[in-house]
Amino acid sequence: MGQLIGVLGFVGVLLLGDWTSFAPTRPGGHIGRVVGQVSSGLEPADRTIPLLWQMLALTPAWIGLLGGTWLFAKAMGRSTPGWRMEFELSDIGTGVLAGVLLQVPLIPVLYYVITLLLGDLELSGRALSLVDRVDTPLEVAAIYLFVAVGAPVVEELFYRGLVQHRLVERLGPVLGIGFAGLIFGAVHMSWIELPALALVGVVLGWLAWSTGRLGAPIIAHMTFNAFTLTALLASS
Protein backbone atom coordinates (compact mmCIF):
# COMPACT_ATOMS: atom_id res chain seq x y z
CA MET A 1 0.00 0.00 0.00
CA GLY A 2 2.81 2.41 0.88
CA GLN A 3 4.55 1.75 -2.42
CA LEU A 4 1.27 2.28 -4.29
CA ILE A 5 0.66 5.63 -2.59
CA GLY A 6 4.19 6.69 -3.47
CA VAL A 7 3.80 5.75 -7.14
CA LEU A 8 0.45 7.51 -7.41
CA GLY A 9 1.87 10.62 -5.77
CA PHE A 10 4.84 10.73 -8.15
CA VAL A 11 2.59 10.22 -11.18
CA GLY A 12 0.37 13.03 -9.91
CA VAL A 13 3.34 15.41 -9.76
CA LEU A 14 4.30 14.46 -13.33
CA LEU A 15 0.78 15.09 -14.59
CA LEU A 16 0.42 18.45 -12.83
CA GLY A 17 3.64 19.72 -14.36
CA ASP A 18 3.18 18.00 -17.73
CA TRP A 19 6.58 16.39 -17.23
CA THR A 20 8.15 13.04 -17.98
CA SER A 21 10.39 10.99 -15.72
CA PHE A 22 12.61 10.04 -18.65
CA ALA A 23 16.11 11.53 -18.39
CA PRO A 24 18.69 10.47 -21.03
CA THR A 25 21.98 9.33 -19.56
CA ARG A 26 23.96 10.14 -22.69
CA PRO A 27 23.94 13.07 -25.18
CA GLY A 28 22.57 10.74 -27.84
CA GLY A 29 19.39 10.38 -25.81
CA HIS A 30 18.72 14.11 -26.09
CA ILE A 31 19.41 13.99 -29.83
CA GLY A 32 16.91 11.16 -30.17
CA ARG A 33 14.33 13.13 -28.19
CA VAL A 34 14.69 16.19 -30.43
CA VAL A 35 14.55 14.10 -33.61
CA GLY A 36 11.41 12.34 -32.38
CA GLN A 37 9.70 15.62 -31.47
CA VAL A 38 10.55 17.29 -34.79
CA SER A 39 9.47 14.26 -36.79
CA SER A 40 6.15 14.35 -34.93
CA GLY A 41 5.64 18.03 -35.73
CA LEU A 42 6.32 19.17 -32.14
CA GLU A 43 8.52 21.97 -30.89
CA PRO A 44 11.78 20.62 -29.42
CA ALA A 45 11.45 20.78 -25.64
CA ASP A 46 12.94 19.00 -22.65
CA ARG A 47 9.98 17.92 -20.51
CA THR A 48 12.06 15.99 -17.98
CA ILE A 49 10.81 16.71 -14.47
CA PRO A 50 13.03 19.39 -12.85
CA LEU A 51 15.43 18.07 -10.24
CA LEU A 52 13.92 20.00 -7.32
CA TRP A 53 10.43 18.76 -8.17
CA GLN A 54 11.77 15.23 -8.53
CA MET A 55 13.19 15.43 -5.02
CA LEU A 56 9.91 16.84 -3.65
CA ALA A 57 8.01 14.06 -5.42
CA LEU A 58 9.73 11.59 -3.08
CA THR A 59 7.59 12.93 -0.23
CA PRO A 60 4.41 11.01 -1.17
CA ALA A 61 6.44 7.80 -1.29
CA TRP A 62 7.84 8.44 2.17
CA ILE A 63 4.41 9.29 3.55
CA GLY A 64 3.11 6.07 2.04
CA LEU A 65 5.89 3.96 3.53
CA LEU A 66 5.69 5.42 7.03
CA GLY A 67 1.90 5.71 6.97
CA GLY A 68 1.65 2.11 5.83
CA THR A 69 3.90 1.11 8.72
CA TRP A 70 1.62 2.81 11.23
CA LEU A 71 -1.47 1.22 9.67
CA PHE A 72 0.20 -2.19 9.85
CA ALA A 73 0.99 -1.64 13.53
CA LYS A 74 -2.63 -0.68 14.20
CA ALA A 75 -3.86 -3.77 12.35
CA MET A 76 -1.58 -5.89 14.55
CA GLY A 77 -3.05 -4.30 17.67
CA ARG A 78 -0.05 -2.16 18.51
CA SER A 79 -0.15 1.55 19.29
CA THR A 80 3.18 2.19 17.50
CA PRO A 81 5.33 0.23 15.01
CA GLY A 82 7.96 -0.30 17.71
CA TRP A 83 10.78 1.62 16.06
CA ARG A 84 13.91 2.02 18.16
CA MET A 85 15.42 5.32 17.05
CA GLU A 86 17.94 5.51 19.88
CA PHE A 87 21.43 6.69 19.02
CA GLU A 88 24.59 6.01 20.98
CA LEU A 89 27.95 7.67 20.38
CA SER A 90 29.38 4.38 19.12
CA ASP A 91 26.74 4.29 16.36
CA ILE A 92 28.45 7.19 14.60
CA GLY A 93 31.80 5.46 14.26
CA THR A 94 30.24 2.08 13.48
CA GLY A 95 27.87 3.54 10.90
CA VAL A 96 30.49 5.67 9.14
CA LEU A 97 32.91 2.73 9.01
CA ALA A 98 30.24 0.40 7.59
CA GLY A 99 29.15 2.95 4.97
CA VAL A 100 32.73 3.50 3.79
CA LEU A 101 33.60 -0.21 3.78
CA LEU A 102 30.56 -0.91 1.59
CA GLN A 103 31.89 1.56 -0.96
CA VAL A 104 35.53 0.48 -0.62
CA PRO A 105 36.14 -2.44 -0.90
CA LEU A 106 32.99 -4.60 -0.54
CA ILE A 107 30.89 -3.45 -3.52
CA PRO A 108 33.86 -3.04 -5.92
CA VAL A 109 34.98 -6.58 -5.08
CA LEU A 110 31.43 -7.87 -5.55
CA TYR A 111 31.16 -6.32 -9.02
CA TYR A 112 34.66 -7.42 -9.95
CA VAL A 113 33.51 -10.99 -9.41
CA ILE A 114 30.25 -10.34 -11.29
CA THR A 115 32.07 -8.85 -14.28
CA LEU A 116 34.39 -11.85 -14.38
CA LEU A 117 31.31 -14.03 -14.71
CA LEU A 118 29.06 -11.84 -16.88
CA GLY A 119 31.33 -9.32 -18.58
CA ASP A 120 31.33 -5.53 -18.31
CA LEU A 121 28.21 -3.85 -16.94
CA GLU A 122 26.89 -0.27 -17.07
CA LEU A 123 26.55 0.25 -13.33
CA SER A 124 25.78 3.88 -12.62
CA GLY A 125 23.70 5.25 -15.50
CA ARG A 126 20.69 6.08 -13.32
CA ALA A 127 22.74 7.81 -10.65
CA LEU A 128 24.75 9.73 -13.25
CA SER A 129 21.56 10.92 -14.97
CA LEU A 130 20.51 12.40 -11.62
CA VAL A 131 23.71 14.21 -10.65
CA ASP A 132 24.29 15.42 -14.21
CA ARG A 133 21.22 17.64 -13.74
CA VAL A 134 22.64 19.39 -10.67
CA ASP A 135 23.51 22.95 -11.72
CA THR A 136 23.00 25.23 -8.71
CA PRO A 137 23.98 25.26 -5.01
CA LEU A 138 20.28 24.91 -4.13
CA GLU A 139 20.07 21.71 -6.16
CA VAL A 140 23.25 20.38 -4.52
CA ALA A 141 21.74 21.08 -1.08
CA ALA A 142 18.42 19.51 -2.10
CA ILE A 143 19.94 16.31 -3.45
CA TYR A 144 22.01 15.82 -0.29
CA LEU A 145 19.01 16.60 1.93
CA PHE A 146 16.68 14.15 0.20
CA VAL A 147 19.10 11.40 -0.89
CA ALA A 148 21.72 11.44 1.89
CA VAL A 149 19.51 12.39 4.85
CA GLY A 150 15.78 11.90 4.22
CA ALA A 151 15.88 8.63 2.27
CA PRO A 152 18.14 6.78 4.75
CA VAL A 153 15.94 7.71 7.71
CA VAL A 154 12.67 6.73 6.02
CA GLU A 155 14.03 3.54 4.44
CA GLU A 156 15.64 2.33 7.65
CA LEU A 157 12.42 2.90 9.59
CA PHE A 158 10.53 0.85 7.03
CA TYR A 159 12.90 -1.87 5.81
CA ARG A 160 14.87 -2.52 8.99
CA GLY A 161 12.38 -1.23 11.56
CA LEU A 162 9.34 -3.04 10.15
CA VAL A 163 10.09 -5.50 7.32
CA GLN A 164 13.23 -7.06 8.76
CA HIS A 165 11.90 -7.04 12.31
CA ARG A 166 8.87 -9.11 11.28
CA LEU A 167 10.93 -11.47 9.09
CA VAL A 168 13.46 -12.10 11.87
CA GLU A 169 10.61 -12.89 14.28
CA ARG A 170 9.31 -15.54 11.88
CA LEU A 171 12.44 -16.87 10.15
CA GLY A 172 15.30 -16.17 12.53
CA PRO A 173 18.14 -13.67 12.07
CA VAL A 174 19.98 -15.29 9.14
CA LEU A 175 17.01 -15.79 6.82
CA GLY A 176 15.21 -12.71 8.09
CA ILE A 177 18.14 -10.37 7.43
CA GLY A 178 18.85 -12.07 4.10
CA PHE A 179 15.30 -11.81 2.79
CA ALA A 180 14.93 -8.23 4.03
CA GLY A 181 18.15 -7.29 2.22
CA LEU A 182 16.91 -8.92 -0.97
CA ILE A 183 13.60 -7.06 -0.73
CA PHE A 184 15.47 -3.79 -0.17
CA GLY A 185 17.50 -4.39 -3.32
CA ALA A 186 14.55 -5.52 -5.42
CA VAL A 187 12.29 -2.53 -4.70
CA HIS A 188 14.82 -0.23 -6.39
CA MET A 189 13.86 -2.01 -9.63
CA SER A 190 17.30 -2.30 -11.23
CA TRP A 191 18.68 -5.77 -11.77
CA ILE A 192 22.19 -4.35 -12.33
CA GLU A 193 22.13 -2.61 -8.95
CA LEU A 194 20.34 -5.49 -7.19
CA PRO A 195 23.49 -7.34 -5.94
CA ALA A 196 25.01 -4.17 -4.48
CA LEU A 197 21.78 -2.95 -2.89
CA ALA A 198 21.00 -6.39 -1.48
CA LEU A 199 24.49 -6.44 0.07
CA VAL A 200 23.88 -2.97 1.50
CA GLY A 201 20.56 -4.18 2.91
CA VAL A 202 22.19 -7.20 4.56
CA VAL A 203 24.95 -5.09 6.17
CA LEU A 204 22.45 -2.51 7.41
CA GLY A 205 20.22 -5.31 8.61
CA TRP A 206 23.05 -6.91 10.56
CA LEU A 207 23.80 -3.54 12.21
CA ALA A 208 20.15 -3.14 13.20
CA TRP A 209 19.90 -6.69 14.57
CA SER A 210 23.24 -6.73 16.39
CA THR A 211 22.73 -3.35 18.10
CA GLY A 212 18.97 -3.66 18.63
CA ARG A 213 18.36 -0.10 17.38
CA LEU A 214 18.34 1.89 14.14
CA GLY A 215 21.05 4.44 14.95
CA ALA A 216 24.00 2.62 13.36
CA PRO A 217 22.20 1.52 10.14
CA ILE A 218 20.82 5.04 9.62
CA ILE A 219 24.32 6.54 9.94
CA ALA A 220 25.76 3.83 7.66
CA HIS A 221 23.02 4.43 5.07
CA MET A 222 23.62 8.20 5.19
CA THR A 223 27.37 7.68 4.78
CA PHE A 224 26.88 5.28 1.87
CA ASN A 225 24.56 7.63 -0.02
CA ALA A 226 26.64 10.73 0.72
CA PHE A 227 29.80 8.94 -0.46
CA THR A 228 28.08 8.00 -3.73
CA LEU A 229 26.75 11.53 -4.33
CA THR A 230 30.09 13.15 -3.55
CA ALA A 231 32.00 10.81 -5.86
CA LEU A 232 29.55 11.32 -8.73
CA LEU A 233 29.36 15.09 -8.32
CA ALA A 234 33.16 15.34 -8.18
CA SER A 235 33.49 13.35 -11.41
CA SER A 236 30.71 15.10 -13.34
Secondary structure, 3 states (H helix, E strand, C coil): CHHHHHHHHHHHHHHHHCCECCCCCCHHHHHHHHHHHHHCCCCCCCCECCHHHHHHCHHHHHHHHHHHHHHHHHHCCCCCCCCCCCCCHHHHHHHHHHHHHHHHHHHHHHHHHHHHHHCCCCCCHHHHHHHCCCCCHHHHHHHHHHHHHHHHHHHHHHHHHHHHHHHHHHHCHHHHHHHHHHHHHHCCCCCCCHHHHHHHHHHHHHHHHHHCCCHHHHHHHHHHHHHHHHHHHHHC
